[in-house]
Amino acid sequence: MKRNRVLRVAGYVHATLFFALMIPLLYTVAGLEDPAGAGVLYLKCLLVAIPVIVTERAIKCVKSLAVYVIICVGMLAGIWFAAGLSNASGAYVVCYCIGMTAETFAISLKRLRGRLKESAHRKASEPFAPKEEEFLDTPMLPLVWYFVVIYLSGICLDGKPLCDMAFYSAAVYLFLALFCTYFRATDAYLEMNKRTKGIPRKRLYGVGFSMLLLFCAFLLVCILPSALLAGQRPYTDIRHWFDDVDFVSYEYESSSGFEGVASGGMGMMELIMDGEPAPEPSKLMNGIFWIIGSVCILGLVYGILQFIRQLFRDFRDSHDENGDRIEALEEPDKAAAIMPVRARGAEGEAEKIRRRYRKTIRRHRKEMPAPHEAPAEIEEQAGLGDDEQMQQLHRDYERVRYGKMM
């Protein structure tokens, strides 16, 4: 199916984005830079997609553990050989090779562990137990915090390239996780809710997908200001917070010796900017932030009002007209739930005919009949208008429907 292929490619992108930021983080911590630039470094880090794809195909197609180990060793050798072909030397090349080797080794072990878990799941005593989702194949929304932590690390380590890589990776990963979560949630809903079996799957997917696109459009508008203000990030370096600071001595003559803003002195922002006046914010940025702030405040107020309204509604519905409290319905007893199944053999002839008629229509017609359709129209839409057995069943159903047969 196309959907399964899309989810597989999404798993590749998920694992690639997750591991691609580890080498830039290592570069930032070690104070290294690639002479070719941050863009080329990130493209080279995205080559981790090769181990992700190769190990995924190998773990599914290879039956021998020795062959899988040979494939993984071959990938490690290829990484070192490709790094040696660049005719470059230095600490950044060694750091890149070590990082790629560690990532390939971790991915290979993770794939092997997932294969062993799947084998143990097949041999388990409970064959219908839910299968555990593999981390490398499943984009998840909580993992967005991983990119947030890398982004904050870049700010605290004065690493602008790392911040840019983490920001754009987080944006791509967020939309990817939203789409994959939508597909998984829709499938789970269709599996649990048997009442939607008669509704076409394309219609359900279309309604949910349109709402998802609206939410993604709103989310993209919220992300745009952060992308436009990327050059205004306040960086710092925690490694130099505790360096030796020279003591500057000065004398206080009196409390009136300090000139403030009112007396012609410099303000706090001018002191921070080394005497230069503080830059004026753009009117466009001010307008965007005012709009976003207003929308957030209105959304918060609307949510509070809806919560209070629902609270009053629940309180009102929990009491009847006489003021007595309505107790919640308890789950039916298991024995009582089994009784209708056992009593099905003792049902009347009329109920058997109705049930056989419904099953025949559902078997030949995917969509639920409309309330205004007559039995003859329902049978015609199901393609059973000329069937002899269906005509006999139609006569029995009409006799049960309008007669006194029970």
N, C-alpha and C positions, 0 to 999 in steps of 0.2 A: 504493500500500500504506500501511496505517496506520503501519507501522514507519518508513517513509521520511518520513512527515509528522512523526512524533515526533522523528526525528533532525534534521529541518529546524528545528523549534521549538527543539530543544536548541542548535542552532547560533546561533539568534537570541539566546537567553538567554546563551550563552557570550560572544558579542561585546559584548552590552549590559553584562554584569557587568565585563568587562575594561576598557571605556572609561569606565564610570560613576565610577570612583575617581580619575580624573585631575584633575577639577575640584576635589573636596574636598582633594586633595593640594596643588593650587595655592593654595587658600584657606588651608590650614594654613601653608604656607611664607610666604605674604604676610601672615599675621596677620589675615585677614579673617573675618567671621562674617555669616551671613545672618540678618537680624532675625526671619524667620519660624521659625527653628530648624533644627537639623541634619536632622530628618526630612523637612521640606519641601525642603531643599536636595538630599537624596539622591533624592527623588521627581523633582525637576526634572532631576537628572543622568541618571535612568533614561530620560528622553525621547530619549536617544541611540539607543534602540531604533527610532525612526522612520527615521533615516538607514540603520540596519542593514537593516531590512526593505525599504525603498524601493529602495535600491541593489541589493539581491540580486534583487528581482523585475525591476528595470529592466535589469540586466546580462544577464538570461536572455531577456527579451522584446523588448528594443529592438535593432534591427539597425544603426541609424545612430549614429555617435559623437557627432554634433552634438546629437541628441535626448537622449542620455545626459548630455552636458554641460549642456544646458538644464535637465534635471531636477535635477541637483546644484546649479546656481546658484539654482534656485527654492527648494530646501530651505534654502540658506544665507540667502536673503532672508526666508523664513518664520521662521527662528530669530531674526533681528534684529527683525522686526516683532512677534513674540510677546513679546520682551523689552521692546520699547517700549510695549506695551499695559499693562504692569504699573504704569505711572505711578510708578516708583521710579527713583531715581538714586543714583549712588555708585560707589565702586570695585568693590564686590562684583558689581554688575550688569555693568559693563564686563568684569570677570574672567570672569563666567559666559558672556557672549557670545563672548569671544575663545576660551574653552575649547571651547564647543560648535562654533564655526566650525572650529577646528583639528581636532577629532575628526571632523566631517563630511567635511572635506577629506581627511583621512587614510583614512577608510573608502572614500570614492569612488575614491581612487587605488589602494587595495588591491584593490577589486573590478575595476577596469580592468586592473590588472596580472595578476590571475587569469584574466581573459577572454583576454588576449593569450597567456598561458602555455598555456591550453587550446587555442587556435587553433594554436599552434606544435606542440603535442602531436599534434593531428590530422594535421598535415602532415609529421610526422616519418617517417623511413624505416622505423621499427620500429612497426608499428601495434599490436602486443601489449605494448608497454612499459607498466609500471605508471604510472598517473596520480598526479601529486603532489597530496596533500591540501591544500585551501585552509585557510589559518589561520583566517579568520573563520567557517568552517562546521564546524570540528572541535574539540570540547572535548578537552583533553589533560591528563592528570594532572600532568606536569611544570610546567604553568602555575600550579599552586597556590602555587609559590614566589613568584610575582609578588604575590599577596595577602599572603604572609608578609612580603615586603620592605616593602609599603605599611603593614602593621601595625607593624613595627618603626620605620618612619619616623614614624608617629604617636606612638609612645612617646618617641622621641628629640626630637620637636618639640613635646611637651606638647599633643598634639591628641587629646583623648578622642573627639570625634565621628568623626575619621578612623579611629581604632582600632576603634570599634564597627562602622562601615561595612565596613572591611576584614575583620573577624572573621566577621560574618554572611554577607558575600559569599563568603568562602573556604569556609564551611560548605556553602552552597548549591552552589557550583561543584564542591566535592569530590564530592558525591553525584552531581551531573550528569555529571561526567567518568567516574565509576565505571560508571554505567549505559551511557554511550556506548561506553566501552572494552569492556564486556561484550558489547554487540551486535556491535561490529566483530570482536572476537576469536572469537565464536561463528560468525560468517559465514565468517571466514578458515579456521576449523577444518573447517567443513562443505565448503568449497571444496577443501581439500587432502586431507582424509581421505575417500577414495572408499568405504571400508567402511561409513560411516554413512549412505550414500545410501538404504538400505532402512529406516532407522529414522525414524519421523515427526519432523519438525522441532519440532513442539510439545512432544514429550517431551524432546528435548535442551534446548530453551529453558526448559522448566519446571524441570528438574533444576538447570541453571546459575542460573536466576533465584532459586530458593529458597535456594541457598548465598549468592548475592549479598545477599539480604535479611538473612540471618543476620549476615553481615559488616557490613552497614550498621547493623544494630541495635547490635552491639558497638561500632562506631565512634561512634555517637550517644551511647552511655553514656560513652565517653571524652571527648567534647566537652562534655557537660553541666557538669562542674566548672568549665571555663574560662568558660562563660556565666554561671554563678552567682557567680563571683569577679571579674566585670568591674569592679566598683567598687573592687577592691583592687590595681589595676595601679599600679606605680611609674613615674610619668612624670618626664621630665627635659626640659631644653631645651638642646641643644648650642649654640644661638646665644648663650647667656649663660655658657658655660663659661669664657671667657677675658675676662670683664669685670673691671674694677678691683675688687680686694678690699681693704677697709680693714684695716690692720695693727693688731692688738690686742696691746698690750704687757703683760706680766705678769712677775713675778719668781719665781724658784725659790729658796726658802730652803734646802731640803734635799730629799733623796729621800723623806724621810718626810712632807714637806708635802703630797704628793698622796694623797688619801683614795680608796681603792678601794671595791669593793662590800663586801668583808668588814669594812671599818672604817666603814661607814655612808654611803659615797659613792654616787654614781649609777652604774649600769651603762652599757654601751655603747648599748643600745637606748633608755634614758632620755635619754642625751645626744643621740642622733639625734632623738628626739621632743620636744626642748626641755623636758626635765624631767618630762614626763608619762609615766606608766607604760605599758609596751608592752601593746597589746590582746591579750587571751587568744583563741587560735583556737577556732573552734566545734568541738564534739565531732563533729557531723555531717560537717564538712569533714575533720577528722582521720580519721574512719572511712572516708570515701570515698577519701582519698589512701592510706590503709593498704591498702585492698582493691586499688586500681589498682596500687600498688607491688608487692604480693604476686603479682598476676596477671602483671605484667611479669617479675618474677624467675623465677616458675615457667615462664613461656614461654621465657625465655632458657635456663634449665637444660634444659628439654625439647628445645629446638633443638640445644644442644650434645651432649646424649646421642644424639639421632638422627643428628647428623653423625658422631660417633665410631662409632656402630653401622654406618652406611653405609660408613664408611671401612674397617672390619674386613671387612665383607661384600664390598666390591670387591676387597680384597686377597686374600681367600680364593677368590673366584670367578676371579681372574686366574691361578690355578695349578691344574693337574690333580692327580690322586692321586699321580703319580710325582714331583711337584715341578717339572715343566717348566712354563715360562711359556707361557700361551696368547696367541698373537699376535692382534691385532685383524683382523677380516676386511676385505680391501680391496674397493673398489668394482669391480664387474664391468666388463670391457672393453666399449666401445661396440659393437664388432663382435659380441661374444657376446650383447649385449642385443638386437641387431637380428635375429640368427639365428632365434629362436623366432617372430618376426613373419613372416619369410620362409618358414619351414617350416610355417606354418599351412595352406597349401594342400595340403600333403602329409599331413595328419592322416587318421586312419582314419575309416571310416563311423560307427563307434560314437561317437567323440568329436564328430562333426558333429551327430548326433542329440541328444546330451546338451546341447551348446551351444545348439542351436535350442530345445530344451525350456526351458532356463533363461531364455533371452531372452524367450520367449513369456510365461512366468510373471511375469517382472519388468515386462513392459510393461503387464500388466493388474492387478498387485497391488503396492501400495506397500510393505507391511510384509513383513519377512523371514519365511518359513515356519518354524514350530517344528520341532525335530528329531524329534518324535514323530508328525508329520503324514504320512500316506500320500500318494502322488501323487494319488489320487482326491480326497482332502480338500483338497489344495493347489489343484487345478483348480477345485473347487467354491467355495472361498473367493475365487478369482480371477474367478469368474463365467463360467467356460469349460466347465461341466459338460455343456451341451447342444450345444456347438460340434462340427460334424462333423470339421473339420480338426484340432481338438484331440483328438478321440477317435482319429483315425488316428495322430497324434503320440504319444498315450498308449500305443497298442499297440506302436509302434516303440521307445518308451523302455522299456517293460516287457521287450521282447525283448532290448534291449541290457543292461538292468539285471540280468536273471536268466539270459540265455543266454550263449553263448560267443563272440558276435560281437565283434570287436576293431576 
